């Protein structure tokens, strides 16, 4: 009989504990969901997608030590594409050359540089797309 009373008391106290904690947990969960939704929506409203470039290739012209970059900027037609170089991969890029894309968005540029130089393509921001960098690579000795 004593075990039955302890079992009933334990069950009743567990029920009371669940009944008092459940509304607080539900209210807290609802608040966090709405906060996440508003923060996600405000973050995506102000951001613009990056430019789209297809078929981007950088390669050496035969075995001359000169290089060529070609590509097609789908979202950047008739605008200037800037080639930049740096001694480090992430910082300190400087202007090298500029070329305008065709009405279809195609561009091609020839360039050269010393071993160890990093190159990237830069497309300026437009009303629909954000400014975008495309890393081409580093000149290495064969």
Phi and psi in radians as a Rosetta constraint file:
Dihedral C 1 N 2 CA 2 C 2 CIRCULARHARMONIC -1.119 0.35
Dihedral N 2 CA 2 C 2 N 3 CIRCULARHARMONIC -0.688 0.35
Dihedral C 2 N 3 CA 3 C 3 CIRCULARHARMONIC -1.130 0.35
Dihedral N 3 CA 3 C 3 N 4 CIRCULARHARMONIC -0.665 0.35
Dihedral C 3 N 4 CA 4 C 4 CIRCULARHARMONIC -1.116 0.35
Dihedral N 4 CA 4 C 4 N 5 CIRCULARHARMONIC -0.688 0.35
Dihedral C 4 N 5 CA 5 C 5 CIRCULARHARMONIC -1.182 0.35
Dihedral N 5 CA 5 C 5 N 6 CIRCULARHARMONIC -0.773 0.35
Dihedral C 5 N 6 CA 6 C 6 CIRCULARHARMONIC -1.085 0.35
Dihedral N 6 CA 6 C 6 N 7 CIRCULARHARMONIC -0.683 0.35
Dihedral C 6 N 7 CA 7 C 7 CIRCULARHARMONIC -1.133 0.35
Dihedral N 7 CA 7 C 7 N 8 CIRCULARHARMONIC -0.745 0.35
Dihedral C 7 N 8 CA 8 C 8 CIRCULARHARMONIC -1.150 0.35
Dihedral N 8 CA 8 C 8 N 9 CIRCULARHARMONIC -0.721 0.35
Dihedral C 8 N 9 CA 9 C 9 CIRCULARHARMONIC -1.130 0.35
Dihedral N 9 CA 9 C 9 N 10 CIRCULARHARMONIC -0.750 0.35
Dihedral C 9 N 10 CA 10 C 10 CIRCULARHARMONIC -1.122 0.35
Dihedral N 10 CA 10 C 10 N 11 CIRCULARHARMONIC -0.735 0.35
Dihedral C 10 N 11 CA 11 C 11 CIRCULARHARMONIC -1.140 0.35
Dihedral N 11 CA 11 C 11 N 12 CIRCULARHARMONIC -0.771 0.35
Dihedral C 11 N 12 CA 12 C 12 CIRCULARHARMONIC -1.130 0.35
Dihedral N 12 CA 12 C 12 N 13 CIRCULARHARMONIC -0.723 0.35
Dihedral C 12 N 13 CA 13 C 13 CIRCULARHARMONIC -1.207 0.35
Dihedral N 13 CA 13 C 13 N 14 CIRCULARHARMONIC -0.617 0.35
Dihedral C 13 N 14 CA 14 C 14 CIRCULARHARMONIC -1.134 0.35
Dihedral N 14 CA 14 C 14 N 15 CIRCULARHARMONIC -0.685 0.35
Dihedral C 14 N 15 CA 15 C 15 CIRCULARHARMONIC -1.122 0.35
Dihedral N 15 CA 15 C 15 N 16 CIRCULARHARMONIC -0.785 0.35
Dihedral C 15 N 16 CA 16 C 16 CIRCULARHARMONIC -1.094 0.35
Dihedral N 16 CA 16 C 16 N 17 CIRCULARHARMONIC -0.710 0.35
Dihedral C 16 N 17 CA 17 C 17 CIRCULARHARMONIC -1.106 0.35
Dihedral N 17 CA 17 C 17 N 18 CIRCULARHARMONIC -0.770 0.35
Dihedral C 17 N 18 CA 18 C 18 CIRCULARHARMONIC -1.145 0.35
Dihedral N 18 CA 18 C 18 N 19 CIRCULARHARMONIC -0.651 0.35
Dihedral C 18 N 19 CA 19 C 19 CIRCULARHARMONIC -1.203 0.35
Dihedral N 19 CA 19 C 19 N 20 CIRCULARHARMONIC -0.568 0.35
Dihedral C 19 N 20 CA 20 C 20 CIRCULARHARMONIC -1.462 0.35
Dihedral N 20 CA 20 C 20 N 21 CIRCULARHARMONIC -0.527 0.35
Dihedral C 20 N 21 CA 21 C 21 CIRCULARHARMONIC -1.494 0.35
Dihedral N 21 CA 21 C 21 N 22 CIRCULARHARMONIC -0.568 0.35
Dihedral C 21 N 22 CA 22 C 22 CIRCULARHARMONIC -1.042 0.35
Dihedral N 22 CA 22 C 22 N 23 CIRCULARHARMONIC -0.820 0.35
Dihedral C 22 N 23 CA 23 C 23 CIRCULARHARMONIC -1.095 0.35
Dihedral N 23 CA 23 C 23 N 24 CIRCULARHARMONIC -0.639 0.35
Dihedral C 23 N 24 CA 24 C 24 CIRCULARHARMONIC -1.183 0.35
Dihedral N 24 CA 24 C 24 N 25 CIRCULARHARMONIC -0.695 0.35
Dihedral C 24 N 25 CA 25 C 25 CIRCULARHARMONIC -1.185 0.35
Dihedral N 25 CA 25 C 25 N 26 CIRCULARHARMONIC -0.681 0.35
Dihedral C 25 N 26 CA 26 C 26 CIRCULARHARMONIC -1.154 0.35
Dihedral N 26 CA 26 C 26 N 27 CIRCULARHARMONIC -0.752 0.35
Dihedral C 26 N 27 CA 27 C 27 CIRCULARHARMONIC -1.122 0.35
Dihedral N 27 CA 27 C 27 N 28 CIRCULARHARMONIC -0.705 0.35
Dihedral C 27 N 28 CA 28 C 28 CIRCULARHARMONIC -1.169 0.35
Dihedral N 28 CA 28 C 28 N 29 CIRCULARHARMONIC -0.676 0.35
Dihedral C 28 N 29 CA 29 C 29 CIRCULARHARMONIC -1.162 0.35
Dihedral N 29 CA 29 C 29 N 30 CIRCULARHARMONIC -0.756 0.35
Dihedral C 29 N 30 CA 30 C 30 CIRCULARHARMONIC -1.069 0.35
Dihedral N 30 CA 30 C 30 N 31 CIRCULARHARMONIC -0.708 0.35
Dihedral C 30 N 31 CA 31 C 31 CIRCULARHARMONIC -1.138 0.35
Dihedral N 31 CA 31 C 31 N 32 CIRCULARHARMONIC -0.695 0.35
Dihedral C 31 N 32 CA 32 C 32 CIRCULARHARMONIC -1.242 0.35
Dihedral N 32 CA 32 C 32 N 33 CIRCULARHARMONIC -0.567 0.35
Dihedral C 32 N 33 CA 33 C 33 CIRCULARHARMONIC -1.184 0.35
Dihedral N 33 CA 33 C 33 N 34 CIRCULARHARMONIC -0.792 0.35
Dihedral C 33 N 34 CA 34 C 34 CIRCULARHARMONIC -1.167 0.35
Dihedral N 34 CA 34 C 34 N 35 CIRCULARHARMONIC -0.618 0.35
Dihedral C 34 N 35 CA 35 C 35 CIRCULARHARMONIC -1.131 0.35
Dihedral N 35 CA 35 C 35 N 36 CIRCULARHARMONIC -0.767 0.35
Dihedral C 35 N 36 CA 36 C 36 CIRCULARHARMONIC -1.097 0.35
Dihedral N 36 CA 36 C 36 N 37 CIRCULARHARMONIC -0.727 0.35
Dihedral C 36 N 37 CA 37 C 37 CIRCULARHARMONIC -1.121 0.35
Dihedral N 37 CA 37 C 37 N 38 CIRCULARHARMONIC -0.762 0.35
Dihedral C 37 N 38 CA 38 C 38 CIRCULARHARMONIC -1.192 0.35
Dihedral N 38 CA 38 C 38 N 39 CIRCULARHARMONIC -0.642 0.35
Dihedral C 38 N 39 CA 39 C 39 CIRCULARHARMONIC -1.214 0.35
Dihedral N 39 CA 39 C 39 N 40 CIRCULARHARMONIC -0.634 0.35
Dihedral C 39 N 40 CA 40 C 40 CIRCULARHARMONIC -1.193 0.35
Dihedral N 40 CA 40 C 40 N 41 CIRCULARHARMONIC -0.730 0.35
Dihedral C 40 N 41 CA 41 C 41 CIRCULARHARMONIC -1.198 0.35
Dihedral N 41 CA 41 C 41 N 42 CIRCULARHARMONIC -0.643 0.35
Dihedral C 41 N 42 CA 42 C 42 CIRCULARHARMONIC -1.253 0.35
Dihedral N 42 CA 42 C 42 N 43 CIRCULARHARMONIC -0.527 0.35
Dihedral C 42 N 43 CA 43 C 43 CIRCULARHARMONIC -1.241 0.35
Dihedral N 43 CA 43 C 43 N 44 CIRCULARHARMONIC -0.639 0.35
Dihedral C 43 N 44 CA 44 C 44 CIRCULARHARMONIC -1.461 0.35
Dihedral N 44 CA 44 C 44 N 45 CIRCULARHARMONIC -0.338 0.35
Dihedral C 44 N 45 CA 45 C 45 CIRCULARHARMONIC -1.193 0.35
Dihedral N 45 CA 45 C 45 N 46 CIRCULARHARMONIC -0.765 0.35
Dihedral C 45 N 46 CA 46 C 46 CIRCULARHARMONIC -1.417 0.35
Dihedral N 46 CA 46 C 46 N 47 CIRCULARHARMONIC -0.335 0.35
Dihedral C 46 N 47 CA 47 C 47 CIRCULARHARMONIC -1.522 0.35
Dihedral N 47 CA 47 C 47 N 48 CIRCULARHARMONIC 2.547 0.35
Dihedral C 47 N 48 CA 48 C 48 CIRCULARHARMONIC -1.970 0.35
Dihedral N 48 CA 48 C 48 N 49 CIRCULARHARMONIC 2.592 0.35
Dihedral C 48 N 49 CA 49 C 49 CIRCULARHARMONIC -1.237 0.35
Dihedral N 49 CA 49 C 49 N 50 CIRCULARHARMONIC 2.713 0.35
Dihedral C 49 N 50 CA 50 C 50 CIRCULARHARMONIC -1.263 0.35
Dihedral N 50 CA 50 C 50 N 51 CIRCULARHARMONIC 2.874 0.35
Dihedral C 50 N 51 CA 51 C 51 CIRCULARHARMONIC -1.148 0.35
Dihedral N 51 CA 51 C 51 N 52 CIRCULARHARMONIC 2.685 0.35
Dihedral C 51 N 52 CA 52 C 52 CIRCULARHARMONIC -1.873 0.35
Dihedral N 52 CA 52 C 52 N 53 CIRCULARHARMONIC 2.158 0.35
Dihedral C 52 N 53 CA 53 C 53 CIRCULARHARMONIC -2.183 0.35
Dihedral N 53 CA 53 C 53 N 54 CIRCULARHARMONIC 2.183 0.35
Dihedral C 53 N 54 CA 54 C 54 CIRCULARHARMONIC -1.935 0.35
Dihedral N 54 CA 54 C 54 N 55 CIRCULARHARMONIC 2.605 0.35
Dihedral C 54 N 55 CA 55 C 55 CIRCULARHARMONIC 1.137 0.35
Dihedral N 55 CA 55 C 55 N 56 CIRCULARHARMONIC 0.558 0.35
Dihedral C 55 N 56 CA 56 C 56 CIRCULARHARMONIC -1.298 0.35
Dihedral N 56 CA 56 C 56 N 57 CIRCULARHARMONIC 2.094 0.35
Dihedral C 56 N 57 CA 57 C 57 CIRCULARHARMONIC -2.379 0.35
Dihedral N 57 CA 57 C 57 N 58 CIRCULARHARMONIC 2.430 0.35
Dihedral C 57 N 58 CA 58 C 58 CIRCULARHARMONIC -2.212 0.35
Dihedral N 58 CA 58 C 58 N 59 CIRCULARHARMONIC 2.236 0.35
Dihedral C 58 N 59 CA 59 C 59 CIRCULARHARMONIC -2.625 0.35
Dihedral N 59 CA 59 C 59 N 60 CIRCULARHARMONIC 2.846 0.35
Dihedral C 59 N 60 CA 60 C 60 CIRCULARHARMONIC -1.470 0.35
Dihedral N 60 CA 60 C 60 N 61 CIRCULARHARMONIC 2.412 0.35
Dihedral C 60 N 61 CA 61 C 61 CIRCULARHARMONIC -1.406 0.35
Dihedral N 61 CA 61 C 61 N 62 CIRCULARHARMONIC 1.943 0.35
Dihedral C 61 N 62 CA 62 C 62 CIRCULARHARMONIC 0.813 0.35
Dihedral N 62 CA 62 C 62 N 63 CIRCULARHARMONIC -2.138 0.35
Dihedral C 62 N 63 CA 63 C 63 CIRCULARHARMONIC -2.269 0.35
Dihedral N 63 CA 63 C 63 N 64 CIRCULARHARMONIC 0.829 0.35
Dihedral C 63 N 64 CA 64 C 64 CIRCULARHARMONIC -1.715 0.35
Dihedral N 64 CA 64 C 64 N 65 CIRCULARHARMONIC -0.245 0.35
Dihedral C 64 N 65 CA 65 C 65 CIRCULARHARMONIC 1.520 0.35
Dihedral N 65 CA 65 C 65 N 66 CIRCULARHARMONIC 0.048 0.35
Dihedral C 65 N 66 CA 66 C 66 CIRCULARHARMONIC -1.845 0.35
Dihedral N 66 CA 66 C 66 N 67 CIRCULARHARMONIC 2.648 0.35
Dihedral C 66 N 67 CA 67 C 67 CIRCULARHARMONIC -2.211 0.35
Dihedral N 67 CA 67 C 67 N 68 CIRCULARHARMONIC 2.817 0.35
Dihedral C 67 N 68 CA 68 C 68 CIRCULARHARMONIC -2.421 0.35
Dihedral N 68 CA 68 C 68 N 69 CIRCULARHARMONIC 2.428 0.35
Dihedral C 68 N 69 CA 69 C 69 CIRCULARHARMONIC -2.104 0.35
Dihedral N 69 CA 69 C 69 N 70 CIRCULARHARMONIC 2.328 0.35
Dihedral C 69 N 70 CA 70 C 70 CIRCULARHARMONIC -2.329 0.35
Dihedral N 70 CA 70 C 70 N 71 CIRCULARHARMONIC 2.661 0.35
Dihedral C 70 N 71 CA 71 C 71 CIRCULARHARMONIC -3.097 0.35
Dihedral N 71 CA 71 C 71 N 72 CIRCULARHARMONIC 3.085 0.35
Dihedral C 71 N 72 CA 72 C 72 CIRCULARHARMONIC -2.335 0.35
Dihedral N 72 CA 72 C 72 N 73 CIRCULARHARMONIC 1.970 0.35
Dihedral C 72 N 73 CA 73 C 73 CIRCULARHARMONIC -1.564 0.35
Dihedral N 73 CA 73 C 73 N 74 CIRCULARHARMONIC 1.780 0.35
Dihedral C 73 N 74 CA 74 C 74 CIRCULARHARMONIC -1.124 0.35
Dihedral N 74 CA 74 C 74 N 75 CIRCULARHARMONIC -0.683 0.35
Dihedral C 74 N 75 CA 75 C 75 CIRCULARHARMONIC -1.721 0.35
Dihedral N 75 CA 75 C 75 N 76 CIRCULARHARMONIC 0.264 0.35
Dihedral C 75 N 76 CA 76 C 76 CIRCULARHARMONIC -2.518 0.35
Dihedral N 76 CA 76 C 76 N 77 CIRCULARHARMONIC 1.176 0.35
Dihedral C 76 N 77 CA 77 C 77 CIRCULARHARMONIC -1.653 0.35
Dihedral N 77 CA 77 C 77 N 78 CIRCULARHARMONIC 2.333 0.35
Dihedral C 77 N 78 CA 78 C 78 CIRCULARHARMONIC 1.250 0.35
Dihedral N 78 CA 78 C 78 N 79 CIRCULARHARMONIC 0.411 0.35
Dihedral C 78 N 79 CA 79 C 79 CIRCULARHARMONIC -2.191 0.35
Dihedral N 79 CA 79 C 79 N 80 CIRCULARHARMONIC 2.862 0.35
Dihedral C 79 N 80 CA 80 C 80 CIRCULARHARMONIC -1.333 0.35
Dihedral N 80 CA 80 C 80 N 81 CIRCULARHARMONIC 2.360 0.35
Dihedral C 80 N 81 CA 81 C 81 CIRCULARHARMONIC -1.872 0.35
Dihedral N 81 CA 81 C 81 N 82 CIRCULARHARMONIC 2.267 0.35
Dihedral C 81 N 82 CA 82 C 82 CIRCULARHARMONIC -1.896 0.35
Dihedral N 82 CA 82 C 82 N 83 CIRCULARHARMONIC 2.254 0.35
Dihedral C 82 N 83 CA 83 C 83 CIRCULARHARMONIC -1.673 0.35
Dihedral N 83 CA 83 C 83 N 84 CIRCULARHARMONIC 2.257 0.35
Dihedral C 83 N 84 CA 84 C 84 CIRCULARHARMONIC -2.199 0.35
Dihedral N 84 CA 84 C 84 N 85 CIRCULARHARMONIC 2.698 0.35
Dihedral C 84 N 85 CA 85 C 85 CIRCULARHARMONIC -2.308 0.35
Dihedral N 85 CA 85 C 85 N 86 CIRCULARHARMONIC 2.772 0.35
Dihedral C 85 N 86 CA 86 C 86 CIRCULARHARMONIC -2.738 0.35
Dihedral N 86 CA 86 C 86 N 87 CIRCULARHARMONIC 2.757 0.35
Dihedral C 86 N 87 CA 87 C 87 CIRCULARHARMONIC -1.465 0.35
Dihedral N 87 CA 87 C 87 N 88 CIRCULARHARMONIC -0.299 0.35
Dihedral C 87 N 88 CA 88 C 88 CIRCULARHARMONIC -2.054 0.35
Dihedral N 88 CA 88 C 88 N 89 CIRCULARHARMONIC 2.708 0.35
Dihedral C 88 N 89 CA 89 C 89 CIRCULARHARMONIC -1.250 0.35
Dihedral N 89 CA 89 C 89 N 90 CIRCULARHARMONIC -0.663 0.35
Dihedral C 89 N 90 CA 90 C 90 CIRCULARHARMONIC -1.750 0.35
Dihedral N 90 CA 90 C 90 N 91 CIRCULARHARMONIC -0.443 0.35
Dihedral C 90 N 91 CA 91 C 91 CIRCULARHARMONIC -2.332 0.35
Dihedral N 91 CA 91 C 91 N 92 CIRCULARHARMONIC 2.874 0.35
Dihedral C 91 N 92 CA 92 C 92 CIRCULARHARMONIC 1.323 0.35
Dihedral N 92 CA 92 C 92 N 93 CIRCULARHARMONIC 0.577 0.35
Dihedral C 92 N 93 CA 93 C 93 CIRCULARHARMONIC -1.356 0.35
Dihedral N 93 CA 93 C 93 N 94 CIRCULARHARMONIC 2.413 0.35
Dihedral C 93 N 94 CA 94 C 94 CIRCULARHARMONIC -2.160 0.35
Dihedral N 94 CA 94 C 94 N 95 CIRCULARHARMONIC 2.691 0.35
Dihedral C 94 N 95 CA 95 C 95 CIRCULARHARMONIC -1.084 0.35
Dihedral N 95 CA 95 C 95 N 96 CIRCULARHARMONIC 2.380 0.35
Dihedral C 95 N 96 CA 96 C 96 CIRCULARHARMONIC -2.080 0.35
Dihedral N 96 CA 96 C 96 N 97 CIRCULARHARMONIC -0.913 0.35
Dihedral C 96 N 97 CA 97 C 97 CIRCULARHARMONIC -2.717 0.35
Dihedral N 97 CA 97 C 97 N 98 CIRCULARHARMONIC 2.702 0.35
Dihedral C 97 N 98 CA 98 C 98 CIRCULARHARMONIC -2.349 0.35
Dihedral N 98 CA 98 C 98 N 99 CIRCULARHARMONIC 2.458 0.35
Dihedral C 98 N 99 CA 99 C 99 CIRCULARHARMONIC -2.461 0.35
Dihedral N 99 CA 99 C 99 N 100 CIRCULARHARMONIC 2.582 0.35
Dihedral C 99 N 100 CA 100 C 100 CIRCULARHARMONIC -1.640 0.35
Dihedral N 100 CA 100 C 100 N 101 CIRCULARHARMONIC 2.448 0.35
Dihedral C 100 N 101 CA 101 C 101 CIRCULARHARMONIC -1.318 0.35
Dihedral N 101 CA 101 C 101 N 102 CIRCULARHARMONIC 2.710 0.35
Dihedral C 101 N 102 CA 102 C 102 CIRCULARHARMONIC -1.312 0.35
Dihedral N 102 CA 102 C 102 N 103 CIRCULARHARMONIC 3.021 0.35
Dihedral C 102 N 103 CA 103 C 103 CIRCULARHARMONIC -1.044 0.35
Dihedral N 103 CA 103 C 103 N 104 CIRCULARHARMONIC -0.381 0.35
Dihedral C 103 N 104 CA 104 C 104 CIRCULARHARMONIC -1.546 0.35
Dihedral N 104 CA 104 C 104 N 105 CIRCULARHARMONIC -0.207 0.35
Dihedral C 104 N 105 CA 105 C 105 CIRCULARHARMONIC 1.777 0.35
Dihedral N 105 CA 105 C 105 N 106 CIRCULARHARMONIC 0.075 0.35
Dihedral C 105 N 106 CA 106 C 106 CIRCULARHARMONIC -1.365 0.35
Dihedral N 106 CA 106 C 106 N 107 CIRCULARHARMONIC 2.572 0.35
Dihedral C 106 N 107 CA 107 C 107 CIRCULARHARMONIC -2.580 0.35
Dihedral N 107 CA 107 C 107 N 108 CIRCULARHARMONIC 2.719 0.35
Dihedral C 107 N 108 CA 108 C 108 CIRCULARHARMONIC -2.696 0.35
Dihedral N 108 CA 108 C 108 N 109 CIRCULARHARMONIC 2.422 0.35
Dihedral C 108 N 109 CA 109 C 109 CIRCULARHARMONIC -2.501 0.35
Dihedral N 109 CA 109 C 109 N 110 CIRCULARHARMONIC 2.496 0.35
Dihedral C 109 N 110 CA 110 C 110 CIRCULARHARMONIC -1.775 0.35
Dihedral N 110 CA 110 C 110 N 111 CIRCULARHARMONIC 2.514 0.35
Dihedral C 110 N 111 CA 111 C 111 CIRCULARHARMONIC -2.740 0.35
Dihedral N 111 CA 111 C 111 N 112 CIRCULARHARMONIC 2.898 0.35
Dihedral C 111 N 112 CA 112 C 112 CIRCULARHARMONIC -2.548 0.35
Dihedral N 112 CA 112 C 112 N 113 CIRCULARHARMONIC 2.977 0.35
Dihedral C 112 N 113 CA 113 C 113 CIRCULARHARMONIC -3.110 0.35
Dihedral N 113 CA 113 C 113 N 114 CIRCULARHARMONIC 2.942 0.35
Dihedral C 113 N 114 CA 114 C 114 CIRCULARHARMONIC -1.287 0.35
Dihedral N 114 CA 114 C 114 N 115 CIRCULARHARMONIC 2.838 0.35
Dihedral C 114 N 115 CA 115 C 115 CIRCULARHARMONIC -1.088 0.35
Dihedral N 115 CA 115 C 115 N 116 CIRCULARHARMONIC 2.376 0.35
Dihedral C 115 N 116 CA 116 C 116 CIRCULARHARMONIC 1.697 0.35
Dihedral N 116 CA 116 C 116 N 117 CIRCULARHARMONIC -0.079 0.35
Dihedral C 116 N 117 CA 117 C 117 CIRCULARHARMONIC -1.429 0.35
Dihedral N 117 CA 117 C 117 N 118 CIRCULARHARMONIC 2.357 0.35
Dihedral C 117 N 118 CA 118 C 118 CIRCULARHARMONIC -1.687 0.35
Dihedral N 118 CA 118 C 118 N 119 CIRCULARHARMONIC 2.519 0.35
Dihedral C 118 N 119 CA 119 C 119 CIRCULARHARMONIC -2.246 0.35
Dihedral N 119 CA 119 C 119 N 120 CIRCULARHARMONIC 2.583 0.35
Dihedral C 119 N 120 CA 120 C 120 CIRCULARHARMONIC -2.592 0.35
Dihedral N 120 CA 120 C 120 N 121 CIRCULARHARMONIC 2.800 0.35
Dihedral C 120 N 121 CA 121 C 121 CIRCULARHARMONIC -1.824 0.35
Dihedral N 121 CA 121 C 121 N 122 CIRCULARHARMONIC 2.419 0.35
Dihedral C 121 N 122 CA 122 C 122 CIRCULARHARMONIC -2.123 0.35
Dihedral N 122 CA 122 C 122 N 123 CIRCULARHARMONIC 2.255 0.35
Dihedral C 122 N 123 CA 123 C 123 CIRCULARHARMONIC -2.014 0.35
Dihedral N 123 CA 123 C 123 N 124 CIRCULARHARMONIC 2.187 0.35
Dihedral C 123 N 124 CA 124 C 124 CIRCULARHARMONIC -1.203 0.35
Dihedral N 124 CA 124 C 124 N 125 CIRCULARHARMONIC 2.824 0.35
Dihedral C 124 N 125 CA 125 C 125 CIRCULARHARMONIC -1.237 0.35
Dihedral N 125 CA 125 C 125 N 126 CIRCULARHARMONIC 2.559 0.35
Dihedral C 125 N 126 CA 126 C 126 CIRCULARHARMONIC -2.159 0.35
Dihedral N 126 CA 126 C 126 N 127 CIRCULARHARMONIC 3.019 0.35
Dihedral C 126 N 127 CA 127 C 127 CIRCULARHARMONIC -1.043 0.35
Dihedral N 127 CA 127 C 127 N 128 CIRCULARHARMONIC -0.455 0.35
Dihedral C 127 N 128 CA 128 C 128 CIRCULARHARMONIC -1.736 0.35
Dihedral N 128 CA 128 C 128 N 129 CIRCULARHARMONIC -0.461 0.35
Dihedral C 128 N 129 CA 129 C 129 CIRCULARHARMONIC -2.222 0.35
Dihedral N 129 CA 129 C 129 N 130 CIRCULARHARMONIC 2.637 0.35
Dihedral C 129 N 130 CA 130 C 130 CIRCULARHARMONIC -1.461 0.35
Dihedral N 130 CA 130 C 130 N 131 CIRCULARHARMONIC 2.864 0.35
Dihedral C 130 N 131 CA 131 C 131 CIRCULARHARMONIC -1.102 0.35
Dihedral N 131 CA 131 C 131 N 132 CIRCULARHARMONIC 2.398 0.35
Dihedral C 131 N 132 CA 132 C 132 CIRCULARHARMONIC -2.362 0.35
Dihedral N 132 CA 132 C 132 N 133 CIRCULARHARMONIC 2.426 0.35
Dihedral C 132 N 133 CA 133 C 133 CIRCULARHARMONIC -1.957 0.35
Dihedral N 133 CA 133 C 133 N 134 CIRCULARHARMONIC 2.418 0.35
Dihedral C 133 N 134 CA 134 C 134 CIRCULARHARMONIC -2.131 0.35
Dihedral N 134 CA 134 C 134 N 135 CIRCULARHARMONIC 1.995 0.35
Dihedral C 134 N 135 CA 135 C 135 CIRCULARHARMONIC -1.275 0.35
Dihedral N 135 CA 135 C 135 N 136 CIRCULARHARMONIC 2.220 0.35
Dihedral C 135 N 136 CA 136 C 136 CIRCULARHARMONIC -1.614 0.35
Dihedral N 136 CA 136 C 136 N 137 CIRCULARHARMONIC -0.762 0.35
Dihedral C 136 N 137 CA 137 C 137 CIRCULARHARMONIC 2.557 0.35
Dihedral N 137 CA 137 C 137 N 138 CIRCULARHARMONIC -2.994 0.35
Dihedral C 137 N 138 CA 138 C 138 CIRCULARHARMONIC -2.185 0.35
Dihedral N 138 CA 138 C 138 N 139 CIRCULARHARMONIC 2.471 0.35
Dihedral C 138 N 139 CA 139 C 139 CIRCULARHARMONIC -1.347 0.35
Dihedral N 139 CA 139 C 139 N 140 CIRCULARHARMONIC 2.183 0.35
Dihedral C 139 N 140 CA 140 C 140 CIRCULARHARMONIC -2.162 0.35
Dihedral N 140 CA 140 C 140 N 141 CIRCULARHARMONIC 2.743 0.35
Dihedral C 140 N 141 CA 141 C 141 CIRCULARHARMONIC -1.518 0.35
Dihedral N 141 CA 141 C 141 N 142 CIRCULARHARMONIC 2.341 0.35
